[in-house]
Amino acid sequence: MHFSSYLDSKRGEIKELIKELSKSFSYVSVLATDVKASLVNANRRTSSMSEGSASECGFVVKLNNGRGFYEYSTDDISGDKATLAQKIANSVAISQSLCDDQITANDIADEPLVQSFERPCDFDNYSPKQLIAFCEDIKDQLLAKDENIVNAICGLNYFTISKLFISKNKELDQFYSWINATAMVVYRNGEKMVMAREGSYSNLMSEALAELPKLLDKLVHKANRLSHAKPIVPGVYDCITDPSITGLIAHEAFGHGVEMDQFVKDRALAKQYVGKYVASPICNMHDGAAAAFSTASYFFDDDGVLAQDTQIIKDGILVNGISDLTSASELGTAPTGNGRRQSYKRKAYSRMTNTFFEAGTDKLEDMIASIKHGYMLFETDNGMEDPKNWQIQCTAQYGIEIVDGKLTDNYVAPVVMSGYVPDLLKSISMISDQFKVIGSGSCGKGYKEWVRVSDGGPALKVKVKLA
Amino acid sequence: MKHIIEILKEFPEVCNYKISQVQTSSYETFFVHKQLETVRATDTTDTSVTVYVLHDGKMGDSVFSVYASTTESELRAKIALAVEKAQLVNNQPYDLPAGETLCEQIPSNIGEMEPKELAKEIARACFDANDHPNGSLNALEIFVNKVRVHIVNGNGLDKCEQKYNCMVEAIPTWTDGESVELYECYNFSTFSYDDVKAEIAGKMQEVRDRYYATKPQINPNCTVVLNAPEIASLLWEITGELGYVSVYSHSNAYKKGDNLQDGDCDKLTVTMCGKIEGSHRNSLFDGDGVTLQDTVVIQDGVTVNYYGSNRFGQYLGEKVTGMLPCMQVSAGSVTESDLQKEPYFECVSMSGLQVDIYNDYIGGEVRLAYYFDGTKKVALTGISISGKLSEALATLRLTDKIVTSNSYRGPHRALFDKIAVI
């Protein structure tokens, strides 16, 4: 599979439209998207094979004239371009009384660059028949493993993304793919019912499909243990975070707080802490589409800025934020390749991509051995940011009790971590030498604007309030 | 749509079809402090086609999208691929809704104004809500949406509805040396300058209180009060377990006849609805075109009905209610004056109420709470709540005052014992 032939065919029309709009605006760009998403699913009683809701095909025009920004999203740019340019200008016109209340933007860098990017994709090697058979087989394997499994589900969520970005001086296109393969069970133990899941992911179908079957025994064992999980006694504990929870902390505790559109709005306390200690001196944190390989690894962002690896925290000191074109223009900084849209229908914001702590030097077993009584926390459920006030809430799927330096068989679920971000980050006392970025998640900004993200890192030893 | 139907008829394997078209036009303004940063407009049409194929005594379906760019030959290829996929899907057959026609507009005054003028008026109401130099809206996003939904199927169903809605996302902030903020998301389908101003003014008061809120030396041990948004969040979790899909897939934590409240308390009566007063989610029909049928799912604390879509309703032999987007909850016994008779801890702003029905858990981080000790009310922050859901529900008391919060209409406040403040 390769870059969208439809988008390829639209280059001329897009350039014509840019030429027309450039008569009225100093900066004009068009992002065109063609996303083909698919879902395959089998469970005990039903199955399905359809296009995914993330499928889209459309255009977003971005305009600037030194003051505020204008955007117009449409699924059709056919027809006379002068007429369309006029329609766009009319559609984004503002009430006269607001004209004087617009921001002032700095000049937008539009350095000449023409480049194509493509990542290998093997989705064409798999027929619908093979994919549904795979899901049915995983489902049957799971159901055969334990009579307490009341339902087993296998799902494949895969997509290809073609994006074309054209401005006066730039012409970029990219094609890449991703698949998340998920196995899930509903497990009943007496009156108690639990759900558990495992997943594999890759840009290649072959890799994701090869990995998932290896996780089924682990999944069933986990479901069994979760069915015996007890509520945690609320309190402050020494904890070890697995890479998923480490990533959740990186993402919620600090990632949202360094999205620089929040700096512009004075919504992030981090703005005042650039160059200052915000975490333990052994902490290093990154974000960037080019910083790791995952579902959030693109070649250029939705503003046409090339992907980067941004170091956010260096030796405990906050050194950089991440930005989209608009916020960078307002701040007078260079954009970092983090301008992302939920779809062509939505605004671009400063968004995280792959967010993680760097590995340390400690051995996981030494970290566990260092805890008299505490918990090891596993698997992200959800989290909520509060970049202005640095409160944090992160929910782990489960924890396992540590007693006298050893992991027990005592599971607790769910586990909600909360507290003050600097307290949490400065409590990091050990960092493992293992490292993993979990490449299959999604994230909203506030309660909307969902984009694909990954996060992760090593295991951390922290002290945190659990409930 | 006619063109798509004509081509669908070329495929004899297709025993039925559904076409769903959503046309959206929006006008959006994004403010940084009081300055306009971005103006957006959208003009898009989303068309999705579902083909149904009967094979081997089973029924399969598959969905695909059609774009403005989709050519006739591409459309034929998409249908052929969808037929191939549907033939691999072995589901129990069911009937699509038949024959009904409808074309209506959900009542709203939003279409009466030019979108850019309405957006300006909404912004004015929001900024006018702050009358103190220490208060501000550091960010404000306004969305004015016009949505037309049109659904047809091969059984002669042809329904459309046009709706308007607005969304305001505001960040009320209080600065006095240091600075704190809260998050506000307010949806409405009928514009009133006074209502918008009052909503934002309420949040401005709360963010001021958050600024002066303190972390308690000793955590209160008293009744915990949740407000309408959190009550809605809790009840959506519970009623989600009563959906036909959950029941059919055996993943429902609750079944008909379960007593959710084994205690001396206000018993919940919850009705899932198509429309409630003042909600932006009001609809006449669901994604299959099924006319929505209000359904009582919890009566006096006992689960009495399931609800859900055409397909899974038929699988379960239950009445087809449609996917009901709203919820109505009966009033309780607690008056505002009753509230002043005992200490309580009111969760005003939370990071997000955490409810885990499988693990019998309710809790979450509280960004702003009011603690009433029986005589005076103080603002608190930096705390969490945690409890067993079943034990908390058995102590539930609901206020007699009814409010609307997005897709929820019901008691303004819910009072729980046996939830700890930690």
Contacts between the chains, C-beta under 8 A, distances in Angstrom:
chain1	res1	chain2	res2	distance
A	6	B	69	5.5
A	43	B	249	6.1
A	44	B	249	7.0
A	44	B	250	7.3
A	45	B	248	6.3
A	45	B	249	6.2
A	46	B	91	5.3
A	46	B	92	8.0
A	46	B	248	7.8
A	46	B	249	7.6
A	47	B	88	7.9
A	47	B	89	5.1
A	47	B	90	6.4
A	47	B	91	6.7
A	48	B	61	7.5
A	48	B	62	7.7
A	48	B	89	6.0
A	48	B	91	7.9
A	49	B	60	7.9
A	49	B	62	5.5
A	49	B	85	3.9
A	49	B	86	7.5
A	49	B	88	6.2
A	49	B	89	5.8
A	50	B	50	8.0
A	50	B	61	7.7
A	50	B	62	5.1
A	50	B	63	3.9
A	50	B	64	7.2
A	50	B	82	7.9
A	50	B	85	7.1
A	51	B	48	7.8
A	51	B	63	5.7
A	51	B	64	4.8
A	51	B	65	5.6
A	55	B	65	4.9
A	56	B	65	7.8
A	57	B	65	7.7
A	57	B	67	4.4
A	57	B	69	5.8
A	58	B	44	6.5
A	58	B	67	7.6
A	68	B	35	7.9
A	68	B	36	5.2
A	68	B	37	5.8
A	68	B	38	6.2
A	68	B	39	6.5
A	69	B	37	6.6
A	69	B	38	4.4
A	69	B	39	7.6
A	70	B	38	7.1
A	70	B	39	5.2
A	70	B	40	7.4
A	71	B	38	6.5
A	71	B	39	7.5
A	71	B	40	4.4
A	71	B	41	7.6
A	72	B	40	7.2
A	72	B	41	5.3
A	72	B	42	7.4
A	72	B	43	7.7
A	73	B	40	7.1
A	73	B	41	7.5
A	73	B	42	4.2
A	73	B	43	7.3
A	73	B	44	6.2
A	74	B	42	7.3
A	74	B	43	5.1
A	74	B	44	6.5
A	75	B	44	5.0
A	75	B	45	6.1
A	75	B	67	5.9
A	75	B	68	4.8
A	75	B	69	7.5
A	76	B	68	3.9
A	76	B	69	7.4
A	78	B	68	7.4
A	88	B	41	7.8
A	91	B	27	7.8
A	91	B	41	3.8
A	91	B	43	7.0
A	92	B	39	4.9
A	92	B	40	7.0
A	92	B	41	5.0
A	93	B	116	6.4
A	94	B	29	7.6
A	94	B	36	6.7
A	94	B	39	5.5
A	94	B	116	6.1
A	94	B	120	7.9
A	95	B	116	5.1
A	95	B	117	5.8
A	95	B	119	7.5
A	95	B	120	4.1
A	97	B	120	6.7
A	98	B	29	7.9
A	98	B	36	5.4
A	98	B	120	6.1
A	98	B	123	7.8
A	101	B	34	6.5
A	101	B	35	5.6
A	101	B	36	5.5
A	102	B	35	6.2
A	102	B	36	4.7
A	102	B	37	7.7
A	103	B	32	6.1
A	103	B	35	4.7
A	103	B	36	6.9
A	103	B	37	4.9
A	128	B	81	7.6
A	128	B	84	5.8
A	128	B	85	4.9
A	128	B	88	5.8
A	129	B	88	5.8
A	132	B	85	7.9
A	132	B	88	4.8
A	132	B	89	7.2
A	150	B	250	4.5
A	150	B	251	7.3
A	151	B	249	5.2
A	151	B	250	5.1
A	151	B	251	5.7
A	186	B	249	7.5
A	186	B	250	6.6
A	186	B	251	4.5
A	192	B	358	7.4
A	193	B	251	7.6
A	193	B	253	6.0
A	193	B	358	5.6
A	194	B	358	5.2
A	194	B	359	7.5
A	195	B	251	7.2
A	195	B	358	6.6
A	229	B	359	6.6
A	231	B	359	7.0
A	231	B	360	7.5
A	231	B	361	6.5
A	231	B	388	6.9
A	234	B	384	7.6
A	234	B	386	5.2
A	234	B	420	6.7
A	234	B	422	4.5
A	235	B	422	8.0
A	264	B	32	5.5
A	264	B	37	7.8
A	265	B	32	5.3
A	265	B	33	7.1
A	265	B	138	4.7
A	265	B	139	4.4
A	265	B	171	6.9
A	266	B	33	7.6
A	266	B	138	5.3
A	266	B	173	7.4
A	266	B	179	7.1
A	267	B	138	5.6
A	267	B	139	6.3
A	267	B	171	6.1
A	267	B	173	7.8
A	267	B	181	6.4
A	326	B	37	7.0
A	326	B	38	6.7
A	330	B	32	7.3
A	330	B	37	7.4
A	345	B	24	7.7
A	345	B	42	5.4
A	345	B	44	5.7
A	347	B	28	7.3
A	347	B	30	6.7
A	347	B	38	6.4
A	347	B	40	5.9
A	382	B	352	7.2
A	382	B	354	7.9
A	384	B	351	4.0
A	384	B	352	5.0
A	384	B	365	7.6
A	386	B	351	6.8
A	386	B	367	6.8
A	388	B	173	7.4
A	388	B	179	6.8
A	388	B	180	6.5
A	388	B	181	4.3
A	389	B	180	5.4
A	389	B	181	6.9
A	389	B	367	7.3
A	391	B	351	6.9
A	391	B	365	6.4
A	391	B	367	6.1
A	391	B	381	7.9
A	391	B	382	7.3
A	392	B	351	8.0
A	392	B	365	7.6
A	393	B	351	3.8
A	393	B	352	6.7
A	393	B	354	7.8
A	393	B	364	6.6
A	393	B	365	3.9
A	395	B	354	5.8
A	413	B	356	7.5
A	413	B	359	5.1
A	414	B	354	7.0
A	414	B	356	4.7
A	414	B	359	5.6
A	414	B	361	5.7
A	416	B	354	5.5
A	416	B	363	5.6
A	416	B	364	6.6
A	416	B	365	7.3
A	416	B	384	7.0
A	416	B	386	7.3
A	418	B	351	7.5
A	418	B	364	8.0
A	418	B	365	4.0
A	418	B	384	5.0
A	420	B	382	7.1
A	446	B	169	6.3
A	446	B	183	6.0
A	446	B	185	7.1
A	447	B	183	7.9
A	447	B	185	6.0
A	448	B	169	7.6
A	465	B	384	7.0
A	465	B	422	7.6
A	467	B	363	5.4
A	467	B	384	5.1
A	467	B	385	7.9
A	467	B	386	3.9
A	467	B	422	5.6
